[in-house]
Every structure is written in C-alpha cells, then in structure tokens.
Amino acid sequence: EVRLLESGGGLVQPGGSLRVSCEASGFTFRNFVMTWVRQVPGKGLEWISGISGSGETTYYADSVKGRFTFSRDNSKNILFLQMNSLRVEDTAIYYCAKDSDPYGLSWGQGIMVTVSS
Amino acid sequence: SYELTQPPSVSVSPGQTATITCSGDKLGDKYVCWYQQRPGHSPVLVIYQDNKRPSGIPERFSGSNSGNTATLIISGTQAMDEADYYCQTWDSNTVVFGGGTKLTVL
C-alpha cells in the first residue's frame, strides 16, 4: 500500500522560508516521478512541481518557479520542498503525490502552510 | 499552458445519473483521470486511463474520453457521492487539473 506522510508545515511570515517533507513507503520510490500539489482551502487543486525518479530533473509551475526547490533522497525515500520568499498567496494545503502516469496520482494526507504576519 | 474546463457545479437526485464534463484541446488524445474529494480529505482516484476503475471504487463510476471532452458518469448516484470532482491529465511534463465540480445530491 502506498503511504505518503507530509511534515514540516506551519505558520511563516511573508518573505520567510519553510521546508516541508514527505516520507514515502509501500512502493519502489526511486522508480517514480513525484509531485507536489497545493490547494487553497475551499479552492481547486494546483500542481506546483514534479521531480524525476533519479531527482536529476525538476519541473515547476510559474507561480513558484525561482522560489521553490523540489528535491528527493532516494536512499531514505523522502521528498523535500524548500519554499523561499513566501507570499500570502502561498497559503494552502500542500500534498505530495506519487505520479503513476497514466494510472493516476496517489496522495498524502496533506499539510497546511500558512503565510501571514 | 494546457487548460481543462469543468462546470463549477452539478446537481442530481438520488438514484439518478450524474454527468460531469471536462474539456480541453484534443483531450481525447490524452489520458484522463478523475478524483473525488470530500471536505477535509485528500483526493481519491476514481477513474484512470479515461475509463478504468481502481480496486474498491464502485461500478457506478464510469468514464469516457473523446474529441475535446472527457466525461465522468455516476449511475444510481448516492448521497455519499456528494463531493468535489476533479479531472486531470498530463501535458509537457506537468500535471494539469480541471477547476473542479461540486456535485450536490438533493
């Protein structure tokens, strides 16, 4: 069974930084593209970043490009999303997900990040 | 960038058929997934590869995809199906979501 567990969320001031993590289990981690998707409470889903199985290639939505960095440690089955220069509009629930194109995404439980002064 | 369009809301009576559409340019050339999200919960995959159901998803959920439109069909809709539904595809190394449809069972 795929299990994804996010951690590291919380409250941060505008302009600040935060790193969220996602521990994965139940599948061969290094074989899969992984993604981060966020959701402003009450709003829709927004894909923000993807990373190849090796970690060598990353992709970002324009809304976070240059501010967020997605990385992975395949020896520990863990993902990291480093978020810098945070803005109020980055306030959202952040989900990590296993991308099994074309078989769909498997989701973590999500973690709340609040950017506010 | 690629865009998917869904109606914001759909209403259905219990026991009737609910139809939720998702439109995008030449969407029929891509694979589409559908997710159900209940309040306070993570999305759950209900359809993948246009029309396949993951294990544990009731048979009343089905899907199709042709031309510019993918469709999620819920037959014999139950009160427990009331939720937000999102279509999703892949394009140019990105994951693309529709804006979501709130299904109300009344």
Interface residues (C-beta under 8 A of the other chain):
Chain A: T35 V37 G44 L45 E46 W47 G50 Y59 A61 Y95 D99 D101 P102 Y103 G104 L105 S106 W107 G108 Q109 G110
Chain B: Y31 C33 Y35 S42 P43 V44 L45 Y48 Q49 P54 Y86 Q88 W90 N93 T94 V95 V96 F97 G98 G99 G100
